[in-house]
Amino acid sequence: MFGLGTTNSLTMDKPHPDSLLDTGVQGVIGKPLDRIDGPLKVTGTATYAAEYQFANMAYGVLVGTQISAGKVVSIDVDAVKAIPGVIDVVTDFDQFIRVSAQGGATDAPTQGVKDIAFFGQIVAIVLAESFEVARDAAARLPIEYDEAEGQYDFAAHRDETRTPPDDATPAHFKQGDVDKAMAEAAVTIDSTYVTPSQNSAAMEPHASTAVWEEDGSLSLYGAYQMPTSDAQQLAKSLGLSEKKVRIIARYIGGGFGSKLGIAPESVAAAIAAKQLGRPVKAVMSRPQVFEATVRRSNTEQHVRLAADADGKLLAIGHETLTSNQSTEDYFEPAGIGTHLLYGGENRLITHEVVDVNFVLSGSMRAPGEAVGMLALEGAMDELAEKLQMDPIELRKRNDPKIDPEKDVPYSSRNLTRALDEGAKKFGWDKRQKAGSRREGEWLIGMGVASAVRGNMMMESSAKVEIHPDGSATVSSAMTDIGTGSYTILAQIASEILGIPVENITMSLGDTNDPPAAGSGGSWGAASSGTAVYLACEMLRGKLAKAAGVEEDGLTLKDGKAIGDNRSTPIGELVGKGLEAIGHIKPGKQEKETTQAGFGAHFAEVAVNVITGETRVRRMLGSFAAGRVLNAKTARSQCLGGMTFGIGAALTEDLIHDLRTGKLVNHDLAEYHVPANADIPQMDVHFVDERDIHANPIHAKGIGELGISGAGAAVANAVYNATGIRVREFPITLDKLLDQLPAV
């Protein structure tokens, strides 16, 4: 895979209790360092996908269908080609991709766009000398359709389901007899929760600039989270060798899962650029991002809990209906966190898919847990209320010592600590009985929910070079989607090599650099961070040899190698330079332990008895996710996740027209993500933890842990404030008004 003698490879087959991050003396690990890419972003000098400029570049604007089911009969290209400035209209009914690719896939997504599966499906790209002309021509392009009957009403077709294939996430799991346990238990809960479709609504729209090189290879400057696998998807979509496709994604303005796989603009731009013989830039409009990339599926979740009189769970049933297009296998794994969060011998977790003519269902931040825990943690709150037990105490009584399904230990598990430490900081002891606390026309309540997010290690690599001047360069196809990858990877290299962070150059997001799993699934920091760690570990050994000292006797700090009472500038030890590649892949530890981050969310809300308005007054998240590599970027990730949770609980609802399948609110004016006025003061607390089974840096993913359970804490707080249990999200005022007390 890499050069002989320059690669340090590790398969995670055993725990790694000793870490160089504990013995390094540079003192940067865990510190709240500012993002090293921050100045570039705030000064506008960080180049995003839509900002690349090339000589003789043409501007492309995509054209989506105006029906949701049927066929394209014809596209009248000549009707717009006469418009001054229009260069061409490119169509390819066979090769254009119909949908975005799923994250991590290496094959082409579904291709062929003559058959229409959803409103807004991309079928053409208009090319012009300016964006404005291309946009005008695209709006005028006549398309003739043969419309067919589609399925747009999820509820009407909820009995027409199919079972998705078991992939990395099992669609069905059964252990024991939930029905029998429900019949015999002292206390039971049987509730159905409904969540709507959601959109990632990343700040940066999807964009691709395609450039064909003289050697016949393609360079695509895109907004993509996983360049290595995305290049494979793009190559197969275009019928090219993987070696002929390069993706560059230096800076990405948010993704949240929507940019895991290639989207339709990538292939359309590449085909158009090839046909035209010029670079082509294609940027999706905001409505096209909503209509033609991915959504989080709507769900209907049937949750059953059976417990004894002391609150010990005897059974958990979590059965989910989700939706997608008929040709697609992906399903929203709403029960994924249910597998490992609580004990209980009898368990049933299922997922069934309803086929609809909607935009593709795919991964969105914390796929599964984000909406699944709205249901599970809501049901746990119901159970606590029925038992007249504190909701935290109920959760602690059901905190298992080993995985209840796999019968293996957790790599680390600090749910109870997160609950206890968070409760103390939040002031949980001041919580009152549901509906009993009032301040003027406001009802006040507190809610809690557990957080869980599975931890994954993915095969990744990175190269680290030390230069004769003592500086270093870290390079990898890993990306930074706003999460802080540039900074934390530099911190890891700095800590082990003793080179100040400001003397480390980062090169990320280019498939010409060592391959990496990219940003997704909260595996980026652990996977790419370990790859950097392994490269630096090898370099540390080479530096010790060059210094003529044993590695255990070598101290690296502030650009100097210290050993045997000598202090030598690192640059003097490397000759013309040293380099090493670190390579990590998952191993036996994934099966021998269950790995996940755990935490707890606490929320206080106020609900107006006159208007039904809900305001989140404060919120705290308490998280245990292994070693925190950068306190500032980690906190920011948690704050972002908690904000997502507020949106899921109170505002976000992607609405489909039940007559046509068209999205009614396909922009940021109508799809309401939380704004500054919606977000209160939020606090983040990290439970001190190391996970020696996860990786040598002892860190676990944190980006998606912050959303898991967050919305449920808000919903449970609404119940505590009002005594009204809302099981259909978002909790808008119309779902409260008729049940609120008289003024």
HELIX and SHEET records of a PDB file:
HELIX    1   1 LEU A   20  THR A   23  1                                   4    
HELIX    2   2 GLY A   38  VAL A   42  1                                   5    
HELIX    3   3 ALA A   49  GLU A   51  5                                   3    
HELIX    4   4 ASP A   78  LYS A   81  1                                   4    
HELIX    5   5 PHE A  131  ARG A  140  1                                  10    
HELIX    6   6 ALA A  155  HIS A  157  5                                   3    
HELIX    7   7 VAL A  178  GLU A  184  1                                   7    
HELIX    8   8 PRO A  227  LEU A  238  1                                  12    
HELIX    9   9 GLU A  242  LYS A  244  5                                   3    
HELIX   10  10 PRO A  264  LEU A  276  1                                  13    
HELIX   11  11 ARG A  286  ALA A  292  1                                   7    
HELIX   12  12 THR A  338  LEU A  341  1                                   4    
HELIX   13  13 GLU A  369  LEU A  387  1                                  19    
HELIX   14  14 PRO A  391  ARG A  397  1                                   7    
HELIX   15  15 LEU A  415  PHE A  426  1                                  12    
HELIX   16  16 TRP A  428  LYS A  430  5                                   3    
HELIX   17  17 SER A  485  LEU A  497  1                                  13    
HELIX   18  18 VAL A  501  ASN A  503  5                                   3    
HELIX   19  19 GLY A  524  ALA A  547  1                                  24    
HELIX   20  20 GLU A  551  GLY A  553  5                                   3    
HELIX   21  21 ILE A  570  LEU A  573  1                                   4    
HELIX   22  22 GLN A  589  GLU A  592  1                                   4    
HELIX   23  23 ALA A  631  LEU A  650  1                                  20    
HELIX   24  24 ASN A  676  ASP A  678  5                                   3    
HELIX   25  25 ALA A  710  THR A  722  1                                  13    
HELIX   26  26 LEU A  733  LYS A  735  5                                   3    
HELIX   27  27 LEU A  737  GLN A  739  5                                   3    
SHEET    1   A 5 THR A   7  MET A  12  0                                        
SHEET    2   A 5 LEU A 578  PRO A 586  1                                        
SHEET    3   A 5 SER A 460  ILE A 466 -1                                        
SHEET    4   A 5 ALA A 472  SER A 476 -1                                        
SHEET    5   A 5 ILE A 504  LEU A 508  1                                        
SHEET    1   B 7 VAL A  86  VAL A  90  0                                        
SHEET    2   B 7 ILE A 122  ALA A 128 -1                                        
SHEET    3   B 7 ALA A  58  GLY A  64 -1                                        
SHEET    4   B 7 VAL A 280  VAL A 283  1                                        
SHEET    5   B 7 ALA A 207  TRP A 212 -1                                        
SHEET    6   B 7 LEU A 218  GLY A 222 -1                                        
SHEET    7   B 7 VAL A 245  ILE A 248  1                                        
SHEET    1   C 3 ASP A 115  ILE A 116  0                                        
SHEET    2   C 3 GLY A  70  ILE A  75 -1                                        
SHEET    3   C 3 ILE A 143  GLU A 147 -1                                        
SHEET    1   D 3 THR A 161  ARG A 162  0                                        
SHEET    2   D 3 ASN A 346  ASP A 355 -1                                        
SHEET    3   D 3 HIS A 172  GLN A 175 -1                                        
SHEET    1   E 5 THR A 161  ARG A 162  0                                        
SHEET    2   E 5 ASN A 346  ASP A 355 -1                                        
SHEET    3   E 5 LEU A 313  ASN A 324  1                                        
SHEET    4   E 5 THR A 299  ALA A 307 -1                                        
SHEET    5   E 5 VAL A 187  THR A 195 -1                                        
SHEET    1   F 5 ARG A 438  GLU A 439  0                                        
SHEET    2   F 5 TRP A 442  GLY A 454 -1                                        
SHEET    3   F 5 ALA A 596  ASN A 608 -1                                        
SHEET    4   F 5 THR A 614  ALA A 624 -1                                        
SHEET    5   F 5 GLN A 681  PHE A 686  1                                        
SHEET    1   G 3 THR A 555  LYS A 557  0                                        
SHEET    2   G 3 LYS A 560  GLY A 563 -1                                        
SHEET    3   G 3 ARG A 566  PRO A 569 -1                                        
END                                                                             
